[in-house]
Amino acid sequence: MPDDKTISVMVVLHLSKSSVGELLVNRLQKFTSFKCKIPIHEEPLRAGHIYLAMPDHHLMVKENKILLGRGPLENRYRPSIDALFRSAAVAFGSRVIGIILTGMLEDGASGMYAIRNCGGVCIVQDPEEAKYPDMPQAVLNVVKPEFAVPVSEMGQAIKKSIAMAANRKKGKIPPEIVKEAEIAERVNIGIEQVEDLGNLSKISCPDCGGSLWEMNDNGFTRYRCHVGHAFSENGLIGSMEVSAESTLWIALRMLEERKNLLKQLADREKKRGKRNLATTYLDRSRELEAHAQKLKEILFAVARDPR
């Protein structure tokens, strides 16, 4: 990356909640003269710094300050690339350079669309080179970036982008992008905040059960509920699968518990000499066992599915 201390760099990586960000900071610091750090909530955004998102916290920027938040997940992630990109687009407009590297699913595509609509510069890693091409390809499906290059050419692309961004005038920020940035900050949450962002769909949010509004970014369909959870189509499918599997395991547990209780009642009534009642309990227990077996077959089939 060019040694240009007039810029600030903010990085979002999809890491587990238990990750130790400081380890990554220390490793990165060996390869750059920029000051690398995990940011503090509301600290000033400084040039010549690289800020790495804290695990399980959204990283955003507003009025030259860094914001850390535990707002709703976007596309099943916190931190979310989309949340960072939208906040930067609202704060700095045409002075923003968005970069998407290798990664799975589509986090970043909607945020990059926001950067483009606010006049910023877009860079993506060439999907042909990326180990996981989903994320850069998702951006290419939504916007035409200024640069789609391999990592070896990314430094020059950033250098050219800095010059391009410096010469661009900040234009008007679309109000829907401002509103979504405020949702991530948890400033504006509620049905009235999302109902004019899209059309009410027939799908419920797998995370909270609320209604989802369908939105469209130049052919890229995504969904958001009034609490703030947001999904791409593939992200929504993934969340639905996780929610459905969790529900099935709960149902299996309840069937097993009812079956065992009915067996216990059957044994007790048999000892009391009430054979007819004992048989009734035992028959019901066997019915539940049959239902539980079908659920197990479904769950184990899901576990074997490589998708």
Backbone bond lengths (Angstrom), bond angles and torsions (degrees), N, CA, C in turn:
res aa  C-N    CA-C-N  psi(-1)  N-CA   C-N-CA  omega(-1)  CA-C   N-CA-C  phi
1 M - - - 1.458 - - 1.523 109.09 -
2 P 1.333 118.52 140.57 1.472 119.89 -179.44 1.523 111.41 -59.51
3 D 1.326 114.84 142.42 1.465 120.77 -178.48 1.522 109.22 -82.44
4 D 1.335 115.25 65.21 1.466 121.84 -175.88 1.518 108.96 -107.85
5 K 1.329 116.49 102.47 1.462 120.62 -174.33 1.534 113.10 -80.05
6 T 1.344 116.60 10.98 1.464 119.00 176.36 1.520 111.59 -88.71
7 I 1.332 117.47 -4.26 1.465 120.75 -176.70 1.522 111.43 -114.09
8 S 1.324 115.28 157.87 1.465 122.96 170.38 1.515 107.74 -113.16
9 V 1.325 115.88 145.86 1.464 121.07 -179.26 1.525 108.89 -121.80
10 M 1.337 115.40 129.70 1.468 120.43 178.09 1.519 107.68 -121.57
11 V 1.338 115.80 130.14 1.466 121.25 -171.51 1.522 110.62 -122.31
12 V 1.323 116.11 130.06 1.465 121.97 172.96 1.518 108.19 -116.03
13 L 1.320 116.01 124.42 1.462 122.88 173.54 1.523 108.61 -120.39
14 H 1.321 116.54 144.07 1.468 120.45 177.31 1.524 108.54 -84.87
15 L 1.323 115.44 94.86 1.458 122.15 -179.60 1.524 109.47 -115.27
16 S 1.324 116.33 162.99 1.456 119.91 177.66 1.526 109.91 -70.27
17 K 1.341 116.03 158.85 1.459 121.04 -178.38 1.525 112.19 -61.14
18 S 1.333 116.41 -27.27 1.466 120.08 -176.30 1.526 112.28 -91.01
19 S 1.333 117.89 4.34 1.461 120.55 -179.11 1.531 110.55 -64.09
20 V 1.325 114.88 150.56 1.460 121.06 177.32 1.524 107.80 -104.52
21 G 1.327 116.12 102.39 1.456 120.69 -175.47 1.515 113.95 -62.19
22 E 1.323 117.25 -31.36 1.460 120.68 -177.51 1.525 111.94 -60.95
23 L 1.328 117.55 -31.22 1.464 120.18 178.80 1.524 110.67 -62.95
24 L 1.333 116.03 -41.73 1.453 121.03 178.90 1.529 110.64 -68.78
25 V 1.324 116.57 -38.70 1.465 120.85 177.50 1.522 110.59 -59.69
26 N 1.325 116.26 -47.18 1.471 120.58 -178.70 1.520 111.65 -64.27
27 R 1.313 116.23 -36.64 1.467 119.87 179.32 1.526 110.68 -68.92
28 L 1.340 116.56 -43.98 1.455 120.85 -178.49 1.526 111.93 -67.32
29 Q 1.331 116.69 -33.74 1.458 120.85 -176.39 1.528 112.30 -60.08
30 K 1.334 117.22 -26.41 1.463 121.46 -178.83 1.526 112.37 -68.42
31 F 1.342 116.97 -15.78 1.459 119.71 -172.05 1.535 112.99 -116.26
32 T 1.318 118.10 9.69 1.463 119.50 -178.37 1.521 110.79 -149.77
33 S 1.328 114.81 151.15 1.471 119.93 175.26 1.527 111.03 -88.06
34 F 1.334 117.51 -7.86 1.464 120.79 173.43 1.532 108.81 -66.37
35 K 1.314 116.96 150.67 1.452 121.73 174.88 1.522 108.65 -79.97
36 C 1.343 117.59 117.29 1.461 121.89 -178.62 1.527 109.73 -98.37
37 K 1.337 116.41 136.52 1.456 118.36 -179.10 1.515 111.69 -162.12
38 I 1.345 115.34 160.93 1.455 122.58 167.00 1.518 106.25 -86.52
39 P 1.331 118.74 123.58 1.462 119.52 -173.63 1.529 113.34 -72.56
40 I 1.316 115.20 161.51 1.461 124.07 175.00 1.528 107.78 -108.25
41 H 1.310 116.72 142.04 1.462 121.30 -178.08 1.535 111.34 -56.66
42 E 1.316 115.32 127.92 1.460 125.58 176.92 1.526 113.63 69.43
43 E 1.321 119.17 15.91 1.457 118.98 172.94 1.530 108.91 -75.21
44 P 1.328 118.76 153.26 1.467 121.31 -179.94 1.526 110.96 -64.59
45 L 1.313 116.00 143.97 1.463 121.68 174.93 1.521 107.61 -80.79
46 R 1.317 117.01 120.00 1.460 121.41 -174.20 1.528 110.87 -113.30
47 A 1.315 115.21 142.24 1.458 120.63 173.74 1.527 109.38 -67.95
48 G 1.326 115.76 155.18 1.460 120.12 178.89 1.516 113.85 76.04
49 H 1.331 117.35 14.27 1.460 122.23 -179.57 1.531 110.33 -120.33
50 I 1.318 115.04 148.32 1.461 122.44 170.58 1.523 107.24 -115.82
51 Y 1.330 115.90 119.67 1.463 121.72 -177.81 1.526 109.11 -107.32
52 L 1.323 116.53 123.46 1.459 121.73 178.25 1.523 109.70 -102.21
53 A 1.319 115.78 130.95 1.459 120.31 -177.61 1.524 111.23 -60.38
54 M 1.328 115.33 138.33 1.456 121.29 175.46 1.531 109.19 -72.55
55 P 1.327 118.72 137.99 1.468 120.02 177.48 1.526 111.77 -54.28
56 D 1.345 116.41 137.02 1.470 124.76 176.67 1.522 113.10 66.60
57 H 1.326 117.72 21.39 1.474 122.30 176.06 1.524 108.58 -134.28
58 H 1.332 116.10 132.35 1.460 119.23 171.52 1.523 108.82 -66.51
59 L 1.331 115.54 140.77 1.461 122.35 174.50 1.524 107.55 -108.83
60 M 1.338 116.55 119.67 1.464 121.26 -177.82 1.526 109.26 -137.77
61 V 1.320 114.66 169.86 1.459 120.14 178.01 1.517 108.60 -135.90
62 K 1.348 116.06 143.23 1.460 121.12 179.08 1.520 109.06 -153.48
63 E 1.342 114.67 122.79 1.472 120.59 177.07 1.530 111.85 51.24
64 N 1.339 115.03 50.86 1.471 121.94 177.19 1.523 114.27 64.37
65 K 1.340 116.33 17.20 1.459 120.35 173.52 1.519 110.11 -121.73
66 I 1.320 115.36 149.32 1.460 121.17 177.80 1.520 109.15 -89.82
67 L 1.318 116.39 134.62 1.455 121.63 176.94 1.525 109.37 -115.02
68 L 1.319 116.13 134.99 1.460 122.12 171.58 1.523 106.99 -113.36
69 G 1.318 116.80 133.66 1.454 118.69 -176.86 1.507 112.92 -144.43
70 R 1.328 114.92 156.31 1.453 120.97 175.48 1.523 109.27 -115.38
71 G 1.325 113.94 43.15 1.454 120.79 177.07 1.514 110.60 -68.26
72 P 1.343 116.82 -178.18 1.460 121.53 -176.44 1.516 113.02 -59.18
73 L 1.344 114.91 147.44 1.460 120.27 178.17 1.526 110.11 -64.07
74 E 1.315 116.44 146.08 1.466 121.91 172.62 1.521 107.57 -118.24
75 N 1.329 114.74 123.73 1.464 120.65 -178.25 1.530 111.25 54.94
76 R 1.348 114.94 36.01 1.453 123.93 176.34 1.529 112.83 73.38
77 Y 1.344 117.40 13.47 1.460 119.56 -177.35 1.527 111.74 -124.93
78 R 1.308 114.53 146.70 1.455 124.63 166.81 1.515 105.44 -149.71
79 P 1.330 119.59 109.08 1.456 127.68 12.83 1.532 113.10 -76.26
80 S 1.320 114.71 152.96 1.461 121.91 178.75 1.523 109.91 -111.12
81 I 1.327 115.26 134.36 1.469 119.96 175.88 1.524 109.89 -64.55
82 D 1.333 116.15 -40.72 1.466 120.08 179.95 1.524 111.26 -58.49
83 A 1.329 117.20 -43.77 1.461 120.72 -179.67 1.529 111.41 -61.10
84 L 1.340 116.82 -42.38 1.467 120.72 177.64 1.519 111.05 -64.73
85 F 1.337 116.89 -49.06 1.457 120.70 -176.43 1.534 111.79 -61.23
86 R 1.334 116.99 -43.03 1.466 119.32 -179.33 1.529 110.99 -64.21
87 S 1.334 115.95 -44.10 1.465 118.99 -178.66 1.526 110.62 -63.54
88 A 1.332 117.44 -39.96 1.466 120.94 178.95 1.523 110.84 -67.28
89 A 1.333 116.63 -39.42 1.466 120.71 179.35 1.520 110.64 -62.86
90 V 1.342 116.73 -41.34 1.467 120.60 179.28 1.528 110.29 -68.42
91 A 1.327 117.53 -39.58 1.464 121.47 -175.40 1.525 112.57 -75.62
92 F 1.345 117.39 -38.14 1.462 119.62 -170.56 1.520 115.11 -126.53
93 G 1.335 117.66 -3.96 1.457 120.90 173.15 1.512 114.60 52.86
94 S 1.334 117.27 -119.73 1.461 122.46 -173.97 1.523 113.28 -72.16
95 R 1.323 118.13 -7.70 1.472 120.67 179.91 1.525 112.00 -87.45
96 V 1.330 117.83 2.21 1.465 121.55 -177.70 1.528 110.59 -91.46
97 I 1.314 115.46 138.46 1.464 122.39 171.68 1.521 107.09 -117.00
98 G 1.319 117.20 115.24 1.462 121.37 178.45 1.519 110.67 -97.28
99 I 1.323 116.04 135.73 1.474 121.29 -178.75 1.522 108.94 -129.60
100 I 1.322 116.43 129.71 1.468 121.57 175.67 1.521 109.34 -120.66
101 L 1.324 114.87 126.65 1.458 121.53 177.44 1.530 110.00 -108.61
102 T 1.293 116.15 -171.13 1.468 123.24 -177.57 1.522 111.98 -53.44
103 G 1.326 116.90 144.72 1.463 121.00 178.27 1.509 111.10 169.72
104 M 1.328 115.60 159.66 1.459 121.12 -178.43 1.528 111.21 -92.60
105 L 1.317 115.09 157.05 1.457 125.35 -178.39 1.535 110.49 63.32
106 E 1.335 118.20 -149.25 1.464 118.84 -164.50 1.517 114.63 -130.37
107 D 1.323 118.14 16.60 1.462 119.37 178.14 1.529 108.80 -60.86
108 G 1.313 117.37 129.43 1.457 122.52 -179.23 1.515 113.87 111.76
109 A 1.343 117.52 -24.84 1.462 119.91 -177.96 1.526 111.58 -65.75
110 S 1.327 116.47 -47.08 1.466 120.42 179.32 1.527 111.01 -66.18
111 G 1.330 116.60 -40.07 1.460 120.19 178.34 1.515 112.27 -64.49
112 M 1.339 116.00 -38.55 1.462 119.35 178.53 1.531 110.58 -67.36
113 Y 1.331 115.92 -34.42 1.462 120.12 175.64 1.532 109.71 -62.41
114 A 1.334 116.53 -37.55 1.469 120.54 177.30 1.522 110.64 -66.08
115 I 1.329 116.98 -42.18 1.467 120.44 178.16 1.522 110.40 -60.33
116 R 1.326 116.76 -44.52 1.460 120.58 179.55 1.533 110.83 -62.87
117 N 1.335 117.46 -42.41 1.466 120.65 -179.03 1.520 112.82 -69.10
118 C 1.343 116.07 -17.41 1.464 119.84 177.75 1.536 111.45 -100.83
119 G 1.338 116.17 8.14 1.458 120.46 173.77 1.508 115.86 91.99
120 G 1.344 118.25 6.96 1.456 121.17 -177.92 1.518 113.84 -79.22
121 V 1.333 115.30 178.20 1.468 123.07 -178.21 1.524 109.17 -102.36
122 C 1.331 116.77 140.24 1.467 122.14 -177.05 1.532 110.85 -117.80
123 I 1.336 114.96 131.23 1.467 122.04 177.22 1.524 108.21 -129.81
124 V 1.335 117.23 135.04 1.467 120.62 173.93 1.526 109.47 -132.79
125 Q 1.315 114.53 150.16 1.458 119.74 171.48 1.524 108.51 -70.18
126 D 1.322 116.30 139.35 1.461 121.01 177.09 1.529 109.30 -56.97
127 P 1.336 118.65 118.74 1.475 120.18 -178.43 1.520 113.49 -58.03
128 E 1.333 117.20 -27.13 1.467 120.48 179.26 1.515 111.39 -64.72
129 E 1.348 116.44 -26.11 1.460 121.06 -179.38 1.524 112.08 -94.11
130 A 1.333 116.93 -26.91 1.462 121.41 -172.25 1.527 111.48 -66.33
131 K 1.328 115.60 138.70 1.466 120.32 176.57 1.519 110.19 -63.68
132 Y 1.338 116.26 -40.36 1.465 122.32 175.31 1.536 106.98 -122.30
133 P 1.322 118.48 99.32 1.467 121.41 -170.76 1.517 115.27 -80.48
134 D 1.349 119.11 -3.44 1.475 120.59 -173.48 1.521 112.81 -54.68
135 M 1.330 117.72 -50.55 1.466 120.61 -173.13 1.526 112.70 -66.96
136 P 1.338 119.36 -50.11 1.475 116.87 177.25 1.516 112.69 -63.77
137 Q 1.323 117.76 -34.98 1.463 120.04 179.55 1.523 110.59 -67.56
138 A 1.338 117.28 -36.90 1.464 120.54 178.24 1.525 110.86 -61.70
139 V 1.341 116.82 -39.05 1.468 120.32 177.03 1.524 110.21 -64.76
140 L 1.339 116.54 -44.58 1.467 120.29 -179.47 1.524 111.90 -62.00
141 N 1.328 116.22 -26.36 1.464 119.88 178.12 1.528 112.38 -74.98
142 V 1.336 116.58 -16.82 1.471 121.00 -174.57 1.522 112.30 -107.75
143 V 1.332 117.26 -42.49 1.470 121.06 -178.01 1.528 109.54 -132.90
144 K 1.313 115.41 162.08 1.458 121.19 172.31 1.522 107.04 -100.72
145 P 1.332 117.41 104.00 1.465 119.29 -175.60 1.528 111.72 -73.16
146 E 1.322 114.82 159.25 1.467 118.83 175.03 1.518 111.02 -66.51
147 F 1.345 116.11 -31.73 1.464 120.08 -178.50 1.526 109.85 -138.81
148 A 1.342 116.25 131.50 1.466 123.11 169.72 1.517 105.36 -129.74
149 V 1.320 116.72 93.60 1.459 122.06 -166.05 1.526 111.37 -133.49
150 P 1.325 117.33 159.62 1.473 119.58 172.69 1.529 110.01 -69.52
151 V 1.316 116.16 162.26 1.463 121.13 -177.73 1.525 111.66 -57.61
152 S 1.340 117.85 -34.38 1.461 120.86 -178.98 1.522 112.64 -62.20
153 E 1.347 117.93 -22.02 1.465 121.93 179.60 1.534 111.89 -105.12
154 M 1.311 116.57 3.30 1.461 120.18 -174.65 1.530 111.81 -67.66
155 G 1.322 118.39 -35.36 1.464 121.14 -179.94 1.515 111.98 -59.63
156 Q 1.328 116.68 -46.72 1.466 120.76 178.54 1.519 111.32 -65.66
157 A 1.351 116.18 -37.12 1.467 120.03 178.23 1.525 110.66 -62.81
158 I 1.333 116.75 -40.58 1.468 120.63 178.64 1.528 110.19 -66.09
159 K 1.341 116.44 -41.85 1.467 120.40 179.58 1.523 111.00 -60.12
160 K 1.331 116.71 -44.85 1.467 120.73 178.07 1.527 111.05 -66.27
161 S 1.326 116.20 -36.47 1.467 120.32 -178.64 1.517 111.73 -67.83
162 I 1.339 116.82 -35.49 1.466 120.18 177.58 1.523 109.81 -60.75
163 A 1.332 116.32 -43.50 1.470 120.22 178.37 1.524 111.16 -65.15
164 M 1.340 116.50 -40.02 1.467 120.74 179.65 1.525 110.76 -64.42
165 A 1.337 115.82 -45.62 1.464 120.11 -177.44 1.522 111.98 -66.03
166 A 1.331 116.01 -34.70 1.467 120.00 -178.36 1.524 111.65 -65.26
167 N 1.323 117.07 -27.82 1.469 121.53 -177.01 1.527 113.46 -94.28
168 R 1.325 117.40 0.93 1.460 119.77 -178.83 1.523 110.95 -94.96
169 K 1.309 115.51 140.80 1.461 120.57 176.92 1.523 110.30 -88.46
170 K 1.327 116.50 141.14 1.451 120.48 178.97 1.518 110.00 -70.83
171 G 1.318 115.38 123.38 1.452 120.48 179.57 1.517 111.56 -97.21
172 K 1.318 115.57 -169.08 1.449 121.37 179.78 1.516 110.46 -75.40
173 I 1.320 117.10 133.72 1.464 122.21 -179.68 1.527 108.78 -87.31
174 P 1.340 118.99 124.76 1.472 120.90 179.55 1.524 111.08 -57.02
175 P 1.333 118.51 134.43 1.472 121.12 -175.87 1.523 113.73 -61.99
176 E 1.351 118.41 -30.12 1.463 119.28 179.99 1.524 111.47 -68.67
177 I 1.336 117.79 -30.20 1.466 120.71 177.04 1.523 109.70 -72.05
178 V 1.331 116.53 -39.41 1.468 120.67 175.71 1.523 110.09 -59.80
179 K 1.321 116.16 -43.76 1.468 120.35 -177.26 1.524 111.08 -64.78
180 E 1.340 117.55 -42.33 1.468 119.86 179.59 1.521 111.37 -67.97
181 A 1.323 117.29 -34.87 1.465 119.56 175.77 1.524 110.43 -63.65
182 E 1.324 117.39 -38.37 1.467 120.82 178.69 1.521 111.90 -69.74
183 I 1.339 117.11 -31.18 1.464 119.83 176.39 1.525 109.96 -63.30
184 A 1.334 116.94 -43.27 1.469 120.60 179.19 1.524 111.35 -64.07
185 E 1.348 116.42 -31.45 1.464 120.22 177.08 1.522 111.99 -78.56
186 R 1.355 116.62 -8.52 1.456 123.83 -174.76 1.523 111.55 67.21
187 V 1.343 116.20 24.29 1.465 120.33 174.91 1.519 109.81 -77.54
188 N 1.338 116.22 -43.34 1.460 121.64 -179.31 1.526 109.58 -124.52
189 I 1.319 117.22 109.86 1.457 122.11 176.41 1.521 107.82 -134.08
190 G 1.317 116.33 131.85 1.453 120.36 179.22 1.514 110.07 153.61
191 I 1.338 115.27 163.66 1.456 120.57 -177.62 1.526 110.90 -58.85
192 E 1.325 116.87 -41.00 1.463 119.90 -177.75 1.518 112.40 -65.03
193 Q 1.353 117.25 -18.32 1.452 120.57 -179.51 1.526 113.03 -85.04
194 V 1.322 117.56 -20.87 1.468 119.41 -177.31 1.522 113.48 -112.33
195 E 1.325 117.56 -16.17 1.457 118.72 -172.93 1.524 113.11 -67.20
196 D 1.353 117.88 -23.27 1.456 118.86 177.22 1.534 112.23 -97.71
197 L 1.342 117.19 7.09 1.459 120.76 175.85 1.522 112.32 -88.34
198 G 1.332 116.37 -19.65 1.460 120.31 -177.94 1.510 110.95 -169.66
199 N 1.322 115.25 -162.77 1.462 121.40 -179.23 1.522 110.23 -105.96
200 L 1.332 115.72 139.30 1.461 120.31 178.21 1.522 109.14 -63.88
201 S 1.327 116.86 126.60 1.465 121.64 -178.81 1.526 110.12 -96.42
202 K 1.323 115.58 178.32 1.460 121.67 176.83 1.529 111.48 -97.28
203 I 1.318 116.27 15.61 1.467 122.09 -175.55 1.520 109.25 -111.19
204 S 1.332 115.82 142.57 1.461 121.56 177.96 1.525 110.50 -99.47
205 C 1.314 116.05 152.23 1.465 121.47 178.75 1.535 109.57 -68.95
206 P 1.327 118.85 123.70 1.464 120.62 -179.86 1.526 113.18 -69.17
207 D 1.334 117.60 -16.49 1.463 120.55 -178.66 1.525 113.21 -87.64
208 C 1.355 116.74 -34.35 1.464 118.83 -176.18 1.522 113.63 -130.98
209 G 1.334 117.97 -11.33 1.463 120.84 178.53 1.515 114.36 87.05
210 G 1.334 117.77 -1.17 1.458 120.51 179.84 1.520 112.43 -77.76
211 S 1.313 116.22 170.23 1.461 121.29 178.58 1.527 110.29 -69.44
212 L 1.330 115.37 149.36 1.460 121.58 177.67 1.524 109.85 -110.47
213 W 1.334 115.19 138.21 1.463 121.20 173.26 1.526 108.51 -100.80
214 E 1.323 115.66 133.68 1.466 120.96 -179.00 1.524 109.87 -90.75
215 M 1.328 115.92 129.75 1.463 122.20 179.76 1.520 109.45 -123.44
216 N 1.318 116.29 159.95 1.460 120.57 -177.06 1.517 110.11 -136.39
217 D 1.332 115.84 121.57 1.462 122.41 176.61 1.527 108.42 -109.54
218 N 1.315 116.83 88.44 1.459 121.45 177.51 1.525 112.04 53.08
219 G 1.338 115.86 46.37 1.465 120.93 179.55 1.514 114.30 93.64
220 F 1.337 118.09 -8.64 1.467 122.50 178.39 1.523 107.98 -94.44
221 T 1.324 116.58 107.30 1.465 121.61 -175.57 1.528 110.15 -86.14
222 R 1.315 114.92 134.65 1.460 120.25 176.88 1.526 108.58 -145.74
223 Y 1.334 115.45 170.68 1.464 121.25 -173.53 1.523 110.06 -134.83
224 R 1.342 115.01 149.32 1.462 120.29 176.31 1.522 108.97 -145.03
225 C 1.351 116.67 138.19 1.462 120.85 175.86 1.525 109.11 -97.39
226 H 1.335 116.68 169.89 1.463 119.26 -174.71 1.526 113.00 -72.73
227 V 1.350 116.81 -15.28 1.465 119.68 174.42 1.521 110.21 -76.67
228 G 1.353 115.62 -30.00 1.454 119.82 177.72 1.511 115.62 126.78
229 H 1.343 118.37 -10.32 1.464 119.44 176.78 1.524 109.41 -60.06
230 A 1.323 117.01 139.11 1.459 121.04 -177.73 1.524 109.65 -134.58
231 F 1.335 115.39 146.23 1.466 120.99 -175.74 1.519 110.68 -144.47
232 S 1.331 116.20 144.61 1.459 120.18 160.50 1.525 106.36 -80.06
233 E 1.326 116.92 174.21 1.469 118.65 179.72 1.528 110.86 -62.23
234 N 1.330 117.58 -46.54 1.464 119.94 -179.95 1.524 111.36 -67.87
235 G 1.330 116.58 -35.90 1.461 119.51 176.49 1.512 111.65 -64.92
236 L 1.336 116.48 -37.10 1.465 120.92 178.59 1.524 110.53 -66.41
237 I 1.327 116.61 -42.12 1.466 120.19 177.60 1.525 110.20 -60.03
238 G 1.347 116.27 -44.67 1.459 120.04 179.49 1.512 112.55 -61.62
239 S 1.334 117.19 -42.53 1.466 120.84 178.98 1.516 111.32 -66.53
240 M 1.342 116.62 -38.55 1.462 120.25 177.25 1.529 111.01 -62.23
241 E 1.324 116.59 -40.41 1.466 120.15 179.90 1.524 111.05 -64.41
242 V 1.333 116.07 -42.32 1.467 120.02 178.39 1.524 110.08 -63.88
243 S 1.338 116.82 -44.73 1.462 121.36 -179.53 1.523 111.46 -64.06
244 A 1.344 115.91 -42.53 1.467 120.23 -179.67 1.521 111.07 -64.69
245 E 1.331 116.71 -42.83 1.463 119.85 -179.50 1.531 110.51 -64.55
246 S 1.343 116.32 -41.86 1.458 120.01 178.21 1.525 111.11 -60.83
247 T 1.340 116.01 -41.74 1.464 120.44 178.98 1.520 111.32 -64.00
248 L 1.324 116.88 -39.86 1.463 120.86 -179.93 1.531 111.12 -65.45
249 W 1.329 117.20 -39.20 1.465 119.86 178.33 1.527 111.02 -65.32
250 I 1.335 116.07 -38.58 1.471 119.76 176.71 1.519 110.37 -63.84
251 A 1.354 116.27 -43.02 1.457 120.49 178.90 1.527 110.83 -62.30
252 L 1.341 116.56 -40.19 1.460 120.16 179.14 1.525 110.77 -63.95
253 R 1.321 116.34 -42.25 1.463 120.14 178.92 1.530 111.31 -61.15
254 M 1.331 116.29 -42.04 1.459 120.46 -179.70 1.531 111.56 -67.29
255 L 1.341 116.45 -38.31 1.474 119.67 177.59 1.527 110.80 -64.36
256 E 1.328 115.82 -42.31 1.466 119.95 -179.88 1.526 110.54 -64.09
257 E 1.321 116.66 -41.09 1.467 119.76 -179.55 1.531 110.92 -66.34
258 R 1.331 117.48 -43.09 1.470 120.84 178.38 1.520 110.82 -64.21
259 K 1.325 116.53 -40.43 1.465 120.87 178.84 1.524 110.45 -60.51
260 N 1.331 116.28 -46.77 1.462 120.12 -178.76 1.529 111.75 -65.41
261 L 1.338 116.45 -37.32 1.455 120.02 178.53 1.527 111.26 -66.18
262 L 1.340 116.62 -40.96 1.467 120.11 178.46 1.522 111.24 -64.85
263 K 1.326 117.59 -37.96 1.472 120.76 175.65 1.521 110.59 -62.83
264 Q 1.321 115.38 -40.33 1.467 120.02 179.16 1.534 110.81 -63.17
265 L 1.343 115.86 -42.48 1.461 120.29 178.02 1.526 111.17 -65.74
266 A 1.342 116.40 -39.17 1.470 120.21 178.89 1.521 111.16 -62.04
267 D 1.329 117.08 -42.90 1.464 120.89 179.54 1.528 110.83 -64.29
268 R 1.339 116.27 -40.62 1.468 119.76 -178.55 1.525 111.17 -66.37
269 E 1.348 116.57 -43.83 1.468 119.46 -179.33 1.530 111.58 -69.58
270 K 1.316 116.36 -30.39 1.464 119.79 177.45 1.527 109.96 -65.49
271 K 1.340 116.37 -41.35 1.462 120.38 178.81 1.523 111.38 -65.89
272 R 1.326 116.30 -28.36 1.466 120.47 178.80 1.534 112.02 -82.42
273 G 1.333 115.59 -3.66 1.459 119.07 179.22 1.519 114.20 87.77
274 K 1.303 118.09 5.96 1.464 121.97 179.81 1.527 109.23 -94.25
275 R 1.343 113.89 77.08 1.468 119.66 -172.66 1.530 112.85 -67.12
276 N 1.337 117.34 -38.82 1.464 119.46 -179.22 1.531 111.40 -61.94
277 L 1.338 114.84 -45.35 1.466 118.87 179.05 1.525 110.45 -65.83
278 A 1.340 115.99 -39.21 1.462 120.24 178.38 1.524 110.62 -61.99
279 T 1.337 117.03 -40.98 1.463 121.21 179.26 1.529 110.92 -64.40
280 T 1.349 116.14 -39.97 1.466 120.14 178.10 1.524 111.12 -60.28
281 Y 1.349 116.01 -46.96 1.460 119.68 178.43 1.528 111.01 -61.56
282 L 1.321 116.87 -40.85 1.455 121.08 -177.36 1.529 111.29 -67.91
283 D 1.337 116.84 -38.17 1.476 120.45 178.03 1.531 110.50 -64.26
284 R 1.320 115.75 -42.70 1.471 119.19 178.49 1.526 110.97 -64.55
285 S 1.324 116.17 -36.28 1.463 120.70 177.83 1.520 110.89 -63.68
286 R 1.335 116.53 -40.68 1.473 120.53 179.91 1.529 111.72 -68.24
287 E 1.335 116.27 -34.82 1.472 119.98 176.23 1.525 110.63 -62.32
288 L 1.341 115.16 -44.98 1.458 119.31 179.19 1.522 111.24 -65.17
289 E 1.334 116.81 -35.71 1.456 120.45 177.91 1.529 110.68 -62.54
290 A 1.341 116.50 -39.10 1.466 120.87 178.07 1.529 110.34 -65.19
291 H 1.353 116.76 -42.68 1.466 120.02 178.01 1.529 111.10 -64.40
292 A 1.315 116.55 -40.63 1.455 121.13 179.57 1.530 110.93 -63.37
293 Q 1.322 116.37 -38.07 1.460 120.15 178.88 1.525 111.16 -63.69
294 K 1.334 117.37 -39.31 1.465 120.77 177.35 1.527 111.23 -64.54
295 L 1.348 115.79 -40.42 1.465 119.37 177.45 1.527 111.35 -63.34
296 K 1.332 116.65 -40.54 1.467 120.61 178.33 1.522 110.77 -60.98
297 E 1.326 116.00 -41.59 1.465 119.47 179.07 1.518 111.46 -61.76
298 I 1.341 116.80 -40.45 1.468 120.92 178.10 1.528 110.52 -64.97
299 L 1.334 116.47 -46.82 1.460 120.93 -177.42 1.517 111.86 -64.91
300 F 1.335 117.29 -41.75 1.458 119.89 -179.39 1.526 110.77 -70.89
301 A 1.334 117.59 -29.15 1.465 120.92 175.62 1.514 109.98 -67.45
302 V 1.335 117.19 -39.55 1.441 122.00 177.30 1.532 110.52 -64.10
303 A 1.327 116.53 -40.64 1.466 121.47 -179.69 1.519 111.77 -64.90
304 R 1.354 117.17 -31.57 1.456 120.49 -179.72 1.519 112.82 -82.20
305 D 1.353 117.50 -14.86 1.461 121.50 -178.10 1.517 109.12 -70.26
306 P 1.362 120.09 117.81 1.460 121.77 -177.04 1.511 114.08 -64.76
307 R 1.365 118.72 -14.88 1.449 119.71 178.30 1.515 111.03 -76.48
